[in-house]
Amino acid sequence: MKLYSPMSLWFLLLIPILILMYILKQKYEERQIPSLFLWQQVLAETEASTPFEKFRNNLLFFLQLLALLLAIFALANPFINIGSKNFENVIIVVDNSGSMSAIGEKYTRLEEAEKKAEDMVKGLSSDSRITLVSASKNSKVELSGSTDRKEVINKIKAIKPTNSSGDINDTYSLIKSICNSYNSYKVVYYTDSDVNLKEINGEVVSLATPKENVSLDYISQSKDNDYLRVMVRVTNHGNESNSEILLYGEEKLLDIKNVDIKSGETKTVYFDKVQTKDRFIKCELSQKDALDEDNVIYSIVKQKDGSKVLMSSNQNVFLEKAISTIKDIELFKTNPGEAINGDYDLYIFDGKVPESLPKKGNILIINPEQNNDYFNVSSERDGGKGNVLSHAVTKYMDKSSFVVSKVKNIEVPSWGSTIIKVGDNNAAFCGEVKGQKVGAIAFDLHNSDMPLTPEFPIFINNLMSYMLNRDTVSGTQYYTGENIEVIPQPEANKIWIKTPYNDNIDLGTKYPLKPFDEAYKPGIYEIHQKIDKNEQTKLIAVNFPTSESDTSKNIASKNSQKYGGELSKSGINLTNILLALTLLVLIIEWFAYVRIHGR
């Protein structure tokens, strides 16, 4: 047995005080008697006896003494080891990604993980060295090789939720490198996800419990004259549900939509003719569920005037309809080969590309037939499954799945970034050269099921935002846990961020600024830059990552490997038991007091 708060044993000094109180206690009861002779004899015998004779038949004293002892040992935080394994080194990995903010059995999954890890630490051998790692979007070694149990427990309690996306298996390389330096070790993962331990000697403590959750996954808005048209995507990760979606202009309620959504279903909800001049909008679910963080989603209202887009195409219905839903874009159409008159913000060439491309305005080329001034393209070949790469244009497309039957390979220029690959082929890219943005899609949209996927309108919306310098997703919308890049004005003498919880965090002014990495709570963040007596303010929306919203699927599978004995079940904490016994003894003492004194 171990005592994790041995300083509480100083309270044992109260026992002599209790005994002294009983020794000095005097009892008087007035009676009328005919003679004092016998009383004087009894008094002499009592004075000749030891003071402790008073305790011989005093039940109340022994009950109070027992209650005091039980309370003192409860404060000492005793822990009994039961079959704990003796490992020289123990590595604890605590998952603090977004899904761990969901409600578990009683508390959040992260809180329950910390409690289980704390109990496990108390049951370890006193010689074990403990390393603590937190895992979310990035892995962090919180503590290394410590034998101080109090320090370890405090570090465990200090792990906070990041609400960020993350894969617990991404910690494998770090954990493996730590394990390679030890001869005897055990790794314990506390997570709600499946862990592939491979050859690591470890176990997985699953915090996953199936819970109901409805999430708001995506929000966008576009101008329609003096109104806004708002699109919201909602997904049900539990049983069939009915909920209200409330639309706010900042904190003012603008509209309400009722949505019935089946289990596993995703729906798109539209708010038309929304009249507001607010700086941002938000949608919120009226019904609470297991994960509150994804029940609200924010978007910055776009203030820029509409853009002119010219599309040269032979009836590309998919692209035309997708662009037409973006209300701040004025779309003009022409046939391939026709002369281009006037200036446009964006030129889209579908198929045939003119020999001389515009030098002003941005350019998007789809299914190019030949080389052009910006890139070379190979002949058509068999396609395959599309693979979306991480980029501002492909944001919110992490779950996208589509197939391309025929594709051409693009030689991506040095100033460009590949955004879609089909096999080994560069199927799409975008970039900027000499102030002109250029993008390309190397396949015919009619030869792919991509336009039929739910992510296609989002892809076109993001692509148009990038090509037209609209309020791009990369500039105004982030996920919780993502780094926020702030570009300082040369004249700025103070730069700070105001968080949704009204904290002002100073970023300094030294270039380059360190990215802001504390956006752990969904909401509106304000970036302030003070220039002399003036102040510039930019709003950004930080939303919960949709990849962390499925609280039903993050169940640690039976395939998670386990080696050796379990450390997670290594003992019993006696504190609560002793406190319960203390209360029971006090109740018995009260009944004994009432019985003895008759009241």
C-alpha positions in Angstrom: 0.0 0.0 0.0 1.2 3.5 -0.8 0.3 6.9 0.7 0.3 9.6 -1.9 -0.3 12.4 0.6 1.7 11.3 3.6 1.9 14.9 5.0 -1.7 14.4 6.1 -0.4 12.0 8.8 0.5 15.1 10.8 -3.2 15.2 11.7 -2.5 12.2 13.9 -1.4 14.8 16.5 -5.1 15.5 17.0 -5.5 12.1 18.7 -3.7 13.2 22.0 -5.9 16.3 22.0 -9.0 14.1 21.8 -7.7 11.9 24.6 -6.9 15.0 26.7 -10.4 16.4 26.2 -11.8 13.2 27.7 -9.3 13.1 30.6 -10.1 16.7 31.6 -13.8 16.4 31.0 -15.8 16.7 34.3 -19.4 15.6 34.7 -21.7 16.9 37.5 -25.1 15.7 38.4 -26.8 17.3 41.5 -28.5 14.9 43.9 -29.9 15.0 47.5 -28.3 12.4 49.7 -28.6 11.7 53.5 -24.8 11.4 54.1 -21.5 12.2 52.4 -19.5 9.4 54.0 -19.8 6.9 51.2 -19.2 9.6 48.5 -16.0 10.6 50.2 -14.8 7.0 50.1 -15.6 6.7 46.3 -13.9 10.0 45.6 -10.7 8.7 47.3 -10.7 5.5 45.2 -11.3 7.5 42.0 -8.4 9.9 42.7 -6.2 6.8 43.3 -7.0 5.3 39.9 -5.3 6.3 36.6 -6.9 8.9 34.4 -7.4 6.3 31.6 -9.8 4.3 33.8 -12.4 6.8 32.4 -12.1 5.2 28.9 -12.9 1.7 30.0 -16.6 1.8 29.3 -16.8 5.0 27.1 -18.1 3.8 23.7 -18.5 7.3 22.3 -14.8 8.0 22.8 -13.7 4.9 20.8 -16.2 5.6 18.0 -14.9 9.2 17.7 -11.3 8.0 17.8 -12.0 5.5 15.0 -13.7 8.1 12.9 -10.7 10.5 13.3 -8.3 7.7 12.3 -10.3 6.8 9.2 -10.5 10.5 8.1 -6.8 11.0 8.6 -5.9 8.0 6.5 -8.4 9.0 3.8 -6.6 12.4 3.6 -3.3 10.5 3.1 -4.7 9.1 -0.2 -3.9 5.4 0.3 -3.6 3.2 -2.7 -3.3 -0.7 -2.7 -1.4 -2.3 -5.6 -3.1 -5.4 -7.1 -0.9 -7.4 -9.4 0.9 -4.4 -10.9 3.7 -5.2 -13.3 7.2 -3.9 -12.7 8.4 -2.0 -15.7 11.4 0.3 -15.5 9.8 2.7 -17.9 6.2 3.5 -18.6 5.1 5.8 -21.5 1.6 7.2 -21.2 -0.1 8.6 -24.3 -3.2 10.8 -23.8 -5.3 11.6 -26.8 -6.5 15.2 -26.5 -7.9 15.7 -30.1 -11.3 17.0 -30.9 -13.4 13.8 -30.4 -12.0 13.5 -26.8 -14.2 16.6 -25.9 -17.3 14.4 -26.4 -19.2 13.3 -23.3 -18.2 9.8 -22.1 -19.8 7.8 -19.4 -20.1 10.8 -17.0 -17.5 13.4 -17.9 -15.7 14.2 -21.2 -13.6 11.5 -22.6 -10.5 13.5 -21.9 -11.4 14.0 -18.3 -12.1 10.3 -17.9 -8.8 9.5 -19.6 -6.9 11.7 -17.2 -8.6 10.1 -14.2 -7.8 6.6 -15.4 -4.2 7.6 -16.1 -3.9 9.1 -12.7 -5.1 5.9 -11.0 -2.7 3.9 -13.1 0.3 6.1 -12.1 -0.6 5.6 -8.4 -0.3 1.8 -8.8 3.1 1.8 -10.5 6.2 0.6 -8.8 8.1 3.4 -7.1 11.1 2.7 -9.3 9.2 3.2 -12.6 10.2 6.2 -14.7 7.2 7.8 -16.4 7.1 9.6 -19.8 3.9 11.5 -20.6 2.9 12.3 -24.2 -0.2 14.3 -25.4 -1.5 13.5 -28.9 -3.7 15.7 -31.1 -2.8 17.5 -34.3 0.8 17.5 -33.0 2.4 15.2 -30.5 4.0 16.7 -27.4 6.3 15.2 -24.8 4.8 16.7 -21.6 7.3 14.9 -19.2 10.2 12.5 -19.7 11.5 9.9 -17.3 10.1 11.3 -14.1 9.8 9.3 -10.8 8.0 12.1 -9.0 4.4 10.8 -8.9 3.0 14.1 -7.8 4.7 15.9 -10.8 3.3 13.3 -13.2 -0.2 13.5 -11.9 -0.1 17.3 -12.1 1.1 17.1 -15.7 -1.7 14.7 -16.5 -4.3 17.0 -15.0 -2.8 20.0 -17.0 -3.5 18.4 -20.4 -6.2 20.5 -22.1 -8.5 19.7 -25.0 -7.2 21.1 -28.3 -10.5 20.4 -30.3 -8.1 19.8 -33.3 -8.1 17.0 -35.8 -5.6 14.2 -35.1 -4.7 10.6 -35.6 -3.3 8.7 -32.6 -1.3 6.5 -34.9 0.8 9.5 -36.0 2.5 9.2 -32.7 4.0 5.8 -33.6 7.4 7.1 -34.8 7.9 9.3 -31.6 6.8 6.5 -29.3 8.9 3.9 -31.0 12.0 6.1 -30.8 11.4 6.6 -27.0 10.9 2.9 -26.5 14.1 2.0 -28.4 16.1 3.7 -25.7 14.7 1.4 -23.0 15.3 -2.2 -22.1 12.1 -2.6 -20.1 9.0 -0.5 -21.0 5.3 -0.4 -21.3 3.2 2.0 -23.4 -0.4 2.8 -22.4 -2.7 4.7 -24.8 -5.8 6.5 -23.5 -7.9 7.3 -26.6 -11.2 6.8 -28.3 -9.7 5.6 -31.6 -8.2 2.4 -32.9 -4.5 2.1 -32.3 -2.1 -0.2 -34.3 0.6 -0.9 -31.8 2.6 -3.0 -34.3 5.6 -4.3 -32.4 5.3 -1.9 -29.5 4.8 -3.5 -26.0 1.6 -1.7 -25.0 -2.1 -1.6 -24.4 -5.0 0.6 -25.3 -7.5 1.9 -22.8 -10.6 2.8 -24.8 -12.6 5.8 -23.9 -15.0 5.3 -26.7 -18.7 5.0 -26.0 -21.4 5.3 -28.7 -23.1 8.7 -28.3 -25.7 10.7 -30.3 -24.2 13.6 -32.2 -25.4 15.9 -35.0 -22.7 18.2 -36.5 -22.6 21.3 -38.6 -19.9 20.5 -41.1 -19.8 23.4 -43.6 -21.1 26.9 -44.1 -20.8 29.4 -47.0 -22.7 32.5 -48.0 -22.9 34.6 -51.1 -24.5 37.9 -52.0 -27.8 38.1 -53.9 -28.3 41.9 -54.5 -28.9 43.3 -51.0 -29.4 39.8 -49.4 -27.3 36.8 -48.4 -27.8 33.2 -49.4 -26.5 30.9 -46.7 -25.7 27.2 -47.2 -25.1 24.9 -44.3 -24.3 21.2 -44.3 -25.5 19.1 -41.4 -24.6 15.4 -40.6 -26.3 13.0 -38.2 -23.8 10.6 -36.5 -26.4 8.9 -34.4 -30.0 7.8 -34.6 -32.7 9.7 -36.5 -33.0 13.2 -35.2 -35.1 16.3 -35.5 -33.5 19.7 -34.8 -33.7 23.4 -35.5 -30.9 25.3 -37.1 -30.7 28.8 -35.9 -29.1 31.5 -38.1 -27.6 34.5 -36.4 -26.2 37.8 -37.6 -23.5 38.1 -34.9 -25.7 37.7 -31.9 -29.1 38.6 -33.5 -31.4 35.8 -34.5 -32.2 36.1 -38.3 -34.0 32.8 -39.3 -34.8 29.3 -38.1 -35.0 26.1 -40.2 -36.3 22.7 -39.0 -34.5 19.7 -40.3 -35.3 16.0 -40.0 -32.2 13.9 -40.6 -31.8 10.1 -40.6 -29.0 8.2 -39.1 -25.8 8.6 -41.1 -27.4 11.2 -43.4 -25.9 14.5 -44.6 -28.2 17.3 -45.7 -27.7 20.7 -47.1 -29.9 23.5 -45.7 -30.3 26.9 -47.5 -31.3 30.2 -46.0 -32.5 32.6 -48.8 -32.9 36.3 -48.8 -31.1 36.9 -45.5 -30.9 40.6 -44.8 -28.0 41.6 -42.6 -25.2 44.0 -42.4 -23.4 42.1 -39.7 -19.7 41.3 -39.9 -20.2 37.6 -39.5 -23.0 35.0 -39.3 -23.3 31.8 -37.4 -25.5 28.7 -37.4 -26.3 26.8 -34.3 -28.2 23.6 -33.5 -30.9 24.0 -30.9 -30.6 20.5 -29.5 -27.7 19.5 -27.2 -25.8 16.3 -27.9 -22.6 14.5 -26.9 -20.3 17.1 -28.6 -21.3 20.7 -28.2 -18.3 22.1 -30.1 -19.6 21.1 -33.5 -23.1 22.4 -32.8 -22.1 25.9 -33.9 -20.4 27.1 -37.1 -19.2 30.6 -38.1 -18.6 32.4 -41.3 -17.2 35.9 -42.1 -19.6 37.9 -44.3 -18.0 38.8 -47.6 -18.0 42.5 -48.4 -16.3 42.5 -51.8 -18.2 43.4 -55.0 -19.0 40.8 -57.5 -16.5 39.4 -60.0 -16.8 39.0 -63.8 -16.1 35.5 -65.1 -15.9 34.4 -68.8 -16.3 30.7 -69.5 -15.4 29.3 -72.9 -17.0 25.9 -73.1 -19.2 23.5 -75.1 -22.0 23.0 -72.6 -20.2 22.1 -69.4 -23.4 21.9 -67.4 -21.7 20.7 -64.2 -19.3 23.6 -64.0 -21.9 26.2 -65.1 -24.4 25.2 -62.4 -21.8 25.1 -59.7 -20.6 28.6 -60.5 -24.1 30.0 -60.9 -24.8 29.2 -57.2 -22.1 31.7 -56.2 -24.1 34.9 -56.2 -21.2 37.4 -56.1 -20.0 36.1 -59.5 -21.3 37.4 -62.8 -20.9 34.6 -65.3 -20.5 35.2 -69.1 -20.4 32.4 -71.6 -18.8 32.0 -75.1 -18.0 29.2 -77.5 -14.4 28.0 -78.0 -12.6 29.9 -80.8 -14.8 33.0 -80.5 -13.0 36.3 -80.0 -12.8 37.6 -76.4 -14.0 41.2 -76.0 -13.7 43.1 -72.7 -11.8 42.5 -69.5 -12.7 39.8 -66.9 -11.5 38.9 -63.5 -11.3 35.2 -64.5 -11.1 33.3 -67.8 -12.2 29.7 -67.9 -11.2 27.6 -70.9 -12.8 24.2 -71.1 -11.1 22.0 -73.7 -9.7 24.3 -76.4 -7.2 26.9 -75.3 -6.5 30.0 -77.5 -2.9 30.4 -78.8 -2.7 33.8 -77.1 -3.9 33.8 -73.5 -5.0 37.0 -71.7 -2.2 38.8 -69.9 -4.6 40.4 -67.4 -7.0 38.5 -65.2 -6.7 35.0 -63.8 -6.9 31.8 -65.9 -8.5 28.4 -65.3 -7.9 25.7 -67.9 -10.0 22.5 -67.8 -9.1 19.3 -69.9 -6.4 21.1 -71.9 -5.8 19.7 -75.4 -2.2 20.9 -75.8 0.7 22.8 -74.2 0.3 26.5 -73.4 2.2 29.5 -72.1 2.0 28.3 -68.5 2.5 24.5 -68.5 2.9 21.4 -70.6 0.4 18.5 -70.8 0.8 14.9 -71.9 -1.6 12.8 -74.0 -4.7 11.3 -72.4 -4.3 8.0 -70.5 -6.3 5.7 -68.3 -7.4 7.3 -65.0 -8.3 5.9 -61.6 -9.3 7.1 -58.1 -8.8 10.7 -57.4 -6.6 11.7 -54.5 -7.2 15.2 -53.0 -4.0 16.9 -51.6 -4.1 19.4 -48.8 -4.5 23.0 -50.0 -6.7 26.0 -49.4 -8.7 25.0 -52.5 -9.4 21.5 -51.3 -10.3 22.4 -47.7 -13.4 20.5 -46.4 -12.8 17.8 -49.0 -10.9 15.3 -46.8 -13.8 12.8 -47.2 -14.1 13.2 -51.0 -14.1 10.0 -53.1 -14.4 10.0 -56.9 -13.1 8.2 -60.0 -11.7 9.6 -63.2 -11.9 7.4 -66.4 -9.4 9.4 -68.5 -6.8 11.8 -67.4 -3.8 13.8 -68.7 -0.6 14.5 -66.8 0.4 18.1 -66.2 3.9 19.2 -65.7 3.3 21.4 -62.7 5.5 24.6 -62.9 7.7 25.6 -60.0 5.3 28.3 -58.9 2.3 25.9 -58.8 1.0 23.4 -56.2 -0.6 20.1 -57.1 -4.1 19.8 -55.5 -5.4 16.5 -57.1 -3.6 13.4 -58.3 -5.0 10.4 -60.2 -2.5 7.6 -59.7 0.9 9.1 -60.5 -0.6 11.8 -62.7 -0.9 15.5 -61.6 -4.6 15.9 -62.3 -5.0 19.5 -61.0 -2.9 22.4 -59.8 -3.0 26.1 -59.0 -0.5 28.8 -58.3 0.5 32.4 -59.0 3.0 33.8 -61.4 3.8 37.5 -61.9 0.6 38.5 -60.1 -1.6 36.3 -62.3 -3.3 33.2 -60.7 -3.4 30.1 -62.9 -5.2 26.8 -62.3 -5.7 23.7 -64.3 -7.9 20.5 -64.2 -6.4 17.8 -66.5 -9.6 15.8 -67.1 -13.0 16.2 -68.6 -15.5 16.6 -65.8 -17.9 14.5 -67.8 -15.5 11.6 -67.6 -15.6 11.6 -63.8 -18.2 11.2 -61.0 -16.6 14.1 -59.1 -19.5 16.5 -60.1 -21.9 14.0 -58.5 -20.2 14.1 -55.1 -21.4 16.4 -52.2 -17.9 18.0 -52.2 -18.0 19.2 -55.8 -19.9 22.5 -55.0 -17.5 23.1 -52.2 -14.5 22.5 -54.4 -15.8 25.0 -57.1 -16.6 27.5 -54.4 -13.1 27.2 -52.9 -11.5 27.3 -56.4 -13.4 30.5 -57.4 -12.5 32.1 -54.0 -8.9 31.4 -54.7 -8.8 32.4 -58.3 -10.8 35.7 -57.7 -9.2 36.8 -54.4 -12.5 36.6 -52.7 -12.6 36.1 -48.9 -10.9 32.8 -49.3 -11.3 29.9 -46.9 -7.6 30.0 -46.2 -7.9 33.7 -45.2 -11.0 33.8 -43.1 -11.8 30.3 -42.0 -9.8 27.8 -39.9 -10.2 24.7 -37.9 -9.6 24.6 -34.2 -6.0 23.7 -33.5 -4.7 25.1 -36.8 -1.9 27.6 -36.9 -3.1 31.1 -37.9 -0.6 33.0 -40.0 -0.6 36.7 -39.4 1.1 39.0 -41.9 2.1 42.2 -40.1 1.8 45.6 -41.6 5.3 47.2 -41.8 4.1 50.2 -39.8 2.3 48.2 -37.1 3.6 48.9 -33.6 1.3 46.5 -31.9 -0.4 43.3 -33.0 -2.7 41.2 -30.9 -5.6 38.6 -31.2 -8.8 38.9 -29.3 -10.2 35.4 -28.6 -13.9 34.4 -28.3 -13.3 34.2 -24.5 -12.2 37.8 -24.5 -8.5 37.2 -23.9 -6.1 39.6 -25.7 -2.9 37.7 -26.8 0.0 39.8 -27.9 1.8 38.6 -31.0 4.7 41.0 -31.0 5.8 42.8 -34.1 9.0 41.1 -35.1 8.9 39.6 -38.6 8.2 36.8 -39.3 5.5 36.5 -36.6 5.2 33.2 -34.9 1.9 31.5 -36.0 -0.9 31.8 -33.5 -1.4 28.3 -32.2 -3.9 28.7 -29.4 -7.2 28.7 -31.4 -8.6 25.8 -29.4 -12.2 27.1 -29.1 -14.6 27.6 -32.0 -15.7 31.2 -32.5 -14.7 34.5 -34.0 -11.1 35.7 -33.5 -10.2 39.3 -34.1 -6.8 40.2 -35.4 -5.8 43.8 -34.4 -2.9 45.8 -35.8 -2.3 49.3 -34.4 -0.6 51.7 -36.7 0.1 55.1 -35.0 -3.3 56.2 -33.8 -5.2 54.0 -36.2 -6.3 50.4 -35.7 -7.0 47.7 -38.4 -9.2 44.8 -37.5 -9.7 41.5 -39.4 -12.1 38.8 -38.4 -11.5 35.1 -38.8 -13.8 32.2 -38.1 -12.5 29.1 -36.3 -14.7 26.0 -36.5 -14.6 22.5 -35.2 -13.0 19.9 -37.6 -15.6 17.7 -39.2 -13.2 14.7 -39.0 -13.6 14.6 -35.2 -17.4 14.8 -35.1 -18.3 11.1 -35.6 -18.6 10.0 -31.9 -20.0 6.6 -32.9 -17.2 5.3 -35.1 -14.2 6.1 -32.9 -14.4 2.8 -31.1 -11.1 1.1 -30.4 -11.3 -2.1 -32.4 -10.5 -5.6 -31.2 -7.5 -5.5 -33.6 -5.7 -3.1 -31.2 -2.7 -5.2 -29.9 -1.9 -5.8 -26.3 1.2 -7.4 -24.8 2.1 -8.3 -21.3 0.0 -7.5 -18.2 -2.4 -4.6 -18.0 -1.1 -1.5 -16.2 -4.4 0.3 -16.5 -5.9 -2.0 -13.9 -3.2 -2.1 -11.2 -4.8 -1.1 -7.9 -7.5 0.3 -5.7 -7.7 3.9 -4.3 -9.0 3.6 -0.7 -9.8 7.3 -0.2 -13.5 7.0 -1.1 -13.9 3.8 0.9 -12.3 5.3 4.0 -14.5 8.4 3.7 -17.6 6.2 3.5 -16.5 4.3 6.6 -15.9 7.6 8.4 -19.4 8.7 7.6 -20.8 5.3 8.8 -18.9 5.5 12.1 -20.2 9.0 12.7 -23.7 7.9 12.1 -23.3 5.0 14.6 -21.7 7.4 17.1 -24.7 9.7 16.8 -27.2 6.9 17.5 -25.1 5.7 20.4 -25.1 9.2 21.8 -28.9 9.5 21.5 -29.4 6.1 23.1 -27.0 6.9 26.1 -28.3 10.4 26.8 -31.9 9.7 25.9 -32.2 12.6 23.4 
